[in-house]
Amino acid sequence: MNYQGKVKEAFEALENAKIQVFTALINVAMASEFKDINELFDEGELFSFRSSDFDHASDPNIQSLQYVVKAMEIAEEEMIAWNGLNNLNLQGNE
């Protein structure tokens, strides 16, 4: 695999890791500081969160996970800027 192929592979790994960490952040938040919000939803009901929804969380675990998610988002943005969306073959995924 050539350099650009390895860059694309790294970007995809970063995206997958970000999704996993963000899911973990939501799960921690819903079991603690955001428990009241969690109780408003029925089992199986979907709700979308943004990283900024946790900006004012006081739980240090939520803060740490959010820091990691934001760092990953910055890394993705930089990789897109350096390589171009087309070179990462991600049209429609961003």
Secondary structure, 3 states (H helix, E strand, C coil): CCHHHHHHHHHHHHHHHHHHHHHHHHHHHHHCCCHHHHCCCCCCCCCCCCHHHHCCCCCHHHHHHHHHHHHHHHHHHHHHHHHCCCCCCCCCCC
